[in-house]
Amino acid sequence: MSSTKKLKLEELGRIDVDTFRDTPKIPVTVVLDNVRSMHNVGAVFRTADAFLIQEIILCGITPQPP
């Protein structure tokens, strides 16, 4: 059996929103041009957050998150 332990939210060591905003970002811009699926747009936003991407630009018919 595996000895994997499920961590509680407090044990994950995540930073708060203000600290995240002040964290230096990687100078990369992601451009989404005519991406039709809102699911794909959301995935790009989550990935960009995870990798500290500086900017996302939405063009054409790409839907905007709420």
ABEGO torsion letter per residue (X at the ends): XBABBBBBAAAAGBBBAAAAAABBBBBBBBBBBGBABAAAAAAAAAAAAAAGBABBBBBEABBBBX
